[in-house]
């Protein structure tokens, strides 16, 4: 198992809460550098937020991460007492936006939607990522989780997962699967390994683009989020073969779990909130409390439910433990899926 630090040298800015080197006392610093020290103290004591807060979404508009963020932004901003401005920074399966979040000033004015691909999968599937998932972020809280739907075009001859599995095992050319993030890539390879059948993953910029070519019949299948897939299923453009929860999912009660055909198969993804490491503790505490209050909002919970998101509020300490466990879990899934870092 790879260590989350990936062999990187310790960050000179003492990321991850390490104690900074001891230096001269506070009074000496104030006497020696009043022009530098006093503004820093003033900033630390200023009310937060006193201007809009940037919320980085590391995936493109229309993706599951973006849909979740846009549903959360208004109630979360209301609970924080400010305005959240969404900034989509797509690319590299979440690497570009997550790296931007890691490099942002730790002043409370940049928050990040921190999710499965960026935190738990990319560090295992890529030789280098421009952030350290264990040290470059301060966890604020877990917010929600969601399963995938395995879908094919409405014109695909397979009308059930059992029929699709038979086709995959039949040999010949490997079936093509589109994917728009690292977690869905693992879901694809894991399915192929557990079925003992060849699969051919095809990368796309995001989930919406991955879905388009399945509807057009150019790609055999994809794992999609319910928010994107259900509308196309209702319109008759897609057929759902299974859901990735262990049992039936309330939003799609007529869709069987893939584990009925592939025993033990289960994949869900999650979404949380984080800030750059070094963000002041009072701001992290306020943001975490605001997130939990937002997730108590019945209107938000209802909107999330119809899109396939299941609220799962968790405070910063529990979220930190969860992140460590998920890092190990997805590392094992990467190994079982036979994926080597690239």
C-alpha positions as CSV (number, residue, x, y, z in Angstrom):
1,X,0.0,0.0,0.0
2,X,1.4,3.4,-1.0
3,X,1.8,5.9,1.8
4,X,-0.4,9.0,1.3
5,X,2.6,11.3,1.4
6,X,4.0,9.6,-1.8
7,X,7.6,10.2,-0.6
8,X,7.3,13.9,-0.9
9,X,9.5,16.1,1.3
10,X,7.7,17.8,4.2
11,X,6.1,21.1,3.2
12,X,8.1,24.1,4.5
13,X,4.8,25.8,5.5
14,X,4.1,23.2,8.2
15,X,1.0,21.7,6.4
16,X,-1.1,19.2,8.3
17,X,-0.8,20.8,11.7
18,X,2.8,20.1,12.4
19,X,4.3,22.5,15.0
20,X,6.3,25.2,13.4
21,X,10.0,25.7,14.4
22,X,10.3,27.8,17.5
23,X,11.5,31.3,17.0
24,X,11.6,34.6,19.0
25,X,8.7,35.3,21.4
26,X,5.6,37.2,20.4
27,X,6.6,40.5,21.9
28,X,10.0,40.4,20.2
29,X,8.3,39.7,16.9
30,X,5.9,42.6,17.4
31,X,8.7,45.0,18.3
32,X,10.9,43.8,15.4
33,X,8.3,43.6,12.6
34,X,5.2,45.7,13.5
35,X,4.3,46.4,9.8
36,X,4.1,42.6,9.1
37,X,2.7,41.2,12.4
38,X,-0.1,43.6,13.1
39,X,-1.9,43.2,9.8
40,X,-1.7,39.4,10.2
41,X,-3.3,39.7,13.7
42,X,-6.0,42.0,12.3
43,X,-6.8,39.6,9.6
44,X,-7.1,36.7,12.1
45,X,-9.5,38.8,14.2
46,X,-11.6,40.1,11.3
47,X,-15.2,38.7,11.0
48,X,-15.5,35.9,8.6
49,X,-16.7,36.0,5.9
50,X,-16.6,39.7,5.0
51,X,-16.4,38.9,1.2
52,X,-17.6,36.1,-1.1
53,X,-16.0,32.6,-0.4
54,X,-14.8,30.7,-3.5
55,X,-16.0,27.1,-3.7
56,X,-13.8,25.1,-6.0
57,X,-15.5,22.2,-7.9
58,X,-12.8,20.0,-9.5
59,X,-15.1,18.7,-12.2
60,X,-17.0,20.3,-15.1
61,X,-20.5,21.8,-15.1
62,X,-23.2,19.1,-15.2
63,X,-21.0,16.5,-13.4
64,X,-22.2,14.8,-10.2
65,X,-19.8,16.9,-8.2
66,X,-21.0,20.1,-9.8
67,X,-24.7,19.2,-9.3
68,X,-24.1,18.5,-5.7
69,X,-22.1,21.7,-5.1
70,X,-24.7,23.9,-6.8
71,X,-27.4,22.4,-4.6
72,X,-25.4,22.9,-1.5
73,X,-24.0,26.4,-2.2
74,X,-27.1,28.5,-1.3
75,X,-28.1,26.9,2.0
76,X,-24.4,26.6,3.0
77,X,-23.8,30.2,2.2
78,X,-26.8,31.2,4.2
79,X,-25.6,29.3,7.2
80,X,-22.1,30.7,7.0
81,X,-23.5,34.2,6.6
82,X,-22.0,35.0,3.3
83,X,-22.0,34.1,-0.4
84,X,-20.4,31.1,-2.0
85,X,-19.1,31.5,-5.6
86,X,-18.6,28.3,-7.5
87,X,-15.5,27.9,-9.5
88,X,-15.3,24.9,-11.8
89,X,-11.6,23.8,-12.3
90,X,-12.0,20.6,-14.3
91,X,-9.2,18.4,-15.6
92,X,-7.2,15.3,-14.8
93,X,-9.9,13.4,-13.0
94,X,-10.2,16.2,-10.4
95,X,-6.4,16.8,-10.1
96,X,-6.4,20.3,-11.5
97,X,-9.1,21.7,-9.2
98,X,-7.9,19.8,-6.2
99,X,-4.3,21.0,-6.7
100,X,-5.6,24.6,-7.0
101,X,-7.4,24.1,-3.6
102,X,-4.2,22.8,-2.0
103,X,-2.3,25.9,-3.2
104,X,-4.9,28.5,-2.2
105,X,-4.3,30.9,0.7
106,X,-5.5,29.3,3.9
107,X,-7.5,32.4,4.9
108,X,-11.0,30.9,4.8
109,X,-11.9,32.3,1.4
110,X,-11.3,29.1,-0.6
111,X,-13.2,25.9,0.2
112,X,-13.1,22.7,-1.9
113,X,-15.6,20.0,-2.7
114,X,-13.4,17.1,-1.7
115,X,-14.6,13.8,-3.1
116,X,-13.7,10.1,-3.8
117,X,-11.7,10.5,-7.0
118,X,-9.4,13.3,-5.7
119,X,-8.9,12.1,-2.1
120,X,-9.0,8.3,-2.3
121,X,-8.4,7.2,-5.9
122,X,-6.0,9.5,-7.8
123,X,-3.1,9.0,-5.3
124,X,-3.2,5.3,-6.1
125,X,-3.7,5.5,-9.8
126,X,-1.3,8.3,-10.7
127,X,2.4,8.3,-10.0
128,X,2.4,11.9,-9.0
129,X,-0.4,14.3,-8.0
130,X,0.1,18.0,-7.2
131,X,-1.2,17.6,-3.7
132,X,-0.8,15.4,-0.7
133,X,-4.3,14.1,0.4
134,X,-3.2,13.6,4.0
135,X,-1.4,16.9,4.6
136,X,-2.5,19.6,2.2
137,X,-6.2,19.8,3.3
138,X,-8.1,20.5,6.5
139,X,-11.2,18.4,6.6
140,X,-14.4,20.3,7.4
141,X,-17.0,17.5,7.1
142,X,-18.5,14.7,5.0
143,X,-21.8,15.7,3.3
144,X,-23.3,13.0,1.2
145,X,-22.8,9.8,-0.7
146,X,-24.2,8.3,-3.9
147,X,-24.2,5.1,-5.9
148,X,-23.6,4.6,-9.6
149,X,-26.0,3.2,-12.2
150,X,-24.7,0.9,-14.9
151,X,-26.4,2.0,-18.1
152,X,-26.4,1.1,-21.7
153,X,-28.1,2.7,-24.7
154,X,-31.8,2.0,-25.2
155,X,-30.9,0.1,-28.4
156,X,-28.5,-2.3,-26.6
157,X,-29.7,-5.9,-26.9
158,X,-28.9,-6.6,-23.3
159,X,-32.0,-6.1,-21.2
160,X,-30.6,-7.3,-17.9
161,X,-27.2,-7.4,-16.1
162,X,-27.2,-11.2,-16.5
163,X,-27.5,-10.9,-20.3
164,X,-24.9,-8.1,-20.4
165,X,-22.5,-10.3,-18.3
166,X,-22.9,-13.2,-20.7
167,X,-22.0,-10.9,-23.5
168,X,-18.9,-9.7,-21.7
169,X,-17.8,-13.2,-21.0
170,X,-18.4,-14.4,-24.5
171,X,-15.0,-13.2,-25.6
172,X,-14.1,-11.4,-28.8
173,X,-13.6,-7.6,-28.7
174,X,-13.7,-6.1,-25.2
175,X,-16.8,-4.0,-24.4
176,X,-16.1,-0.3,-24.2
177,X,-16.9,1.7,-21.0
178,X,-16.7,5.5,-20.9
179,X,-15.7,7.2,-17.6
180,X,-15.3,10.8,-16.5
181,X,-13.5,10.3,-13.2
182,X,-11.2,8.0,-11.4
183,X,-13.8,6.4,-9.2
184,X,-15.9,5.2,-12.2
185,X,-12.7,3.9,-13.8
186,X,-12.2,1.7,-10.8
187,X,-15.8,0.6,-10.9
188,X,-15.3,-0.5,-14.5
189,X,-12.1,-2.4,-14.0
190,X,-13.4,-4.0,-10.8
191,X,-16.5,-5.2,-12.6
192,X,-14.4,-6.7,-15.3
193,X,-12.1,-8.5,-12.9
194,X,-15.0,-9.9,-10.8
195,X,-16.8,-11.1,-13.9
196,X,-13.6,-12.5,-15.4
197,X,-14.3,-10.6,-18.6
198,X,-12.3,-8.1,-20.6
199,X,-13.4,-4.4,-20.5
200,X,-12.0,-1.4,-22.3
201,X,-12.3,1.9,-20.4
202,X,-12.4,5.1,-22.4
203,X,-11.6,8.4,-20.6
204,X,-13.7,11.5,-21.0
205,X,-13.5,15.0,-19.6
206,X,-16.5,14.4,-17.3
207,X,-19.6,12.3,-16.6
208,X,-21.9,14.2,-19.0
209,X,-19.5,13.7,-21.9
210,X,-19.1,10.0,-21.0
211,X,-22.9,9.6,-21.0
212,X,-23.4,11.3,-24.4
213,X,-21.5,8.6,-26.4
214,X,-23.4,5.8,-24.6
215,X,-26.7,7.3,-25.6
216,X,-25.4,7.6,-29.2
217,X,-24.4,3.9,-29.2
218,X,-20.7,4.7,-29.8
219,X,-19.8,3.3,-26.3
220,X,-21.2,0.2,-24.9
221,X,-21.8,1.2,-21.3
222,X,-20.9,3.6,-18.4
223,X,-21.3,4.1,-14.7
224,X,-23.3,7.2,-14.3
225,X,-24.6,9.2,-11.3
226,X,-28.4,9.0,-10.8
227,X,-28.8,12.8,-11.3
228,X,-27.5,12.5,-14.9
229,X,-28.8,9.1,-15.8
230,X,-32.4,9.1,-14.5
231,X,-33.6,11.8,-16.9
232,X,-32.2,10.0,-19.9
233,X,-33.6,6.7,-18.7
234,X,-37.1,8.3,-18.3
235,X,-36.7,9.8,-21.8
236,X,-36.0,6.3,-23.3
237,X,-32.4,7.0,-24.3
238,X,-30.8,4.7,-21.7
239,X,-31.5,1.5,-19.9
240,X,-30.3,0.9,-16.4
241,X,-28.9,-2.6,-15.8
242,X,-28.0,-2.3,-12.1
243,X,-27.2,-0.1,-9.2
244,X,-23.9,-0.3,-7.3
245,X,-25.3,-0.4,-3.8
246,X,-25.4,-3.7,-1.9
247,X,-29.2,-3.7,-1.9
248,X,-31.9,-2.0,-3.9
249,X,-31.7,1.8,-3.9
250,X,-34.9,3.7,-2.9
251,X,-34.6,6.2,-5.8
252,X,-34.7,3.3,-8.4
253,X,-36.4,0.5,-6.6
254,X,-37.0,-1.4,-9.8
255,X,-33.3,-1.5,-10.7
256,X,-31.6,-4.6,-9.1
257,X,-28.2,-4.2,-7.4
258,X,-25.3,-5.5,-9.5
259,X,-24.4,-7.8,-6.6
260,X,-27.4,-10.0,-7.7
261,X,-25.3,-10.9,-10.7
262,X,-21.8,-10.2,-9.4
263,X,-21.8,-11.3,-5.7
264,X,-19.9,-8.9,-3.5
265,X,-19.9,-6.0,-6.0
266,X,-20.5,-2.6,-4.2
267,X,-19.2,0.9,-5.0
268,X,-20.5,4.2,-3.7
269,X,-18.9,7.6,-3.9
270,X,-19.0,10.5,-1.5
271,X,-18.7,14.3,-1.3
272,X,-17.3,16.4,1.5
273,X,-16.0,19.9,2.2
274,X,-12.3,20.8,2.9
275,X,-10.1,23.8,3.1
276,X,-6.4,24.4,2.5
277,X,-4.2,23.2,5.4
278,X,-3.5,26.0,7.8
279,X,-6.9,27.6,7.6
280,X,-7.7,29.0,11.0
281,X,-9.4,26.6,13.4
282,X,-12.3,29.0,14.2
283,X,-13.2,29.3,10.5
284,X,-13.0,25.5,10.1
285,X,-15.3,25.1,13.1
286,X,-17.8,27.6,11.8
287,X,-17.8,26.1,8.3
288,X,-18.3,22.6,9.7
289,X,-21.3,23.7,11.9
290,X,-22.8,25.5,8.9
291,X,-22.5,22.4,6.8
292,X,-24.3,20.3,9.3
293,X,-27.1,22.8,9.7
294,X,-27.4,23.0,5.9
295,X,-27.8,19.3,5.7
296,X,-30.6,19.5,8.2
297,X,-32.6,21.7,5.8
298,X,-35.5,19.7,4.5
299,X,-35.6,21.5,1.2
300,X,-32.0,20.6,0.5
301,X,-32.4,17.0,1.6
302,X,-35.4,16.6,-0.6
303,X,-33.6,18.1,-3.6
304,X,-30.6,15.9,-3.0
305,X,-32.7,12.8,-2.7
306,X,-34.4,13.2,-6.1
307,X,-30.9,13.4,-7.6
308,X,-29.5,10.3,-5.9
309,X,-27.5,11.9,-3.1
310,X,-27.9,10.5,0.4
311,X,-27.0,13.1,3.1
312,X,-24.3,11.7,5.5
313,X,-23.3,14.6,7.8
314,X,-20.0,14.0,9.6
315,X,-17.9,16.4,11.7
316,X,-14.3,17.2,10.9
317,X,-12.7,14.7,13.3
318,X,-14.9,11.8,12.1
319,X,-14.4,12.9,8.4
320,X,-10.6,12.8,9.0
321,X,-10.9,9.2,10.2
322,X,-13.2,8.4,7.3
323,X,-10.7,9.9,4.8
324,X,-7.9,7.6,6.1
325,X,-10.2,4.5,5.9
326,X,-11.4,5.4,2.4
327,X,-7.8,5.9,1.2
328,X,-7.0,2.3,2.2
329,X,-10.3,0.9,0.9
330,X,-9.8,2.4,-2.6
331,X,-6.2,1.4,-2.6
332,X,-7.3,-2.2,-2.2
333,X,-9.9,-1.7,-4.9
334,X,-7.3,-0.4,-7.3
335,X,-5.2,-3.4,-6.6
336,X,-8.1,-5.8,-7.1
337,X,-9.0,-4.0,-10.4
338,X,-5.4,-4.6,-11.6
339,X,-4.7,-0.9,-12.2
340,X,-1.1,0.3,-12.0
341,X,-0.1,3.9,-11.4
342,X,0.5,5.9,-14.6
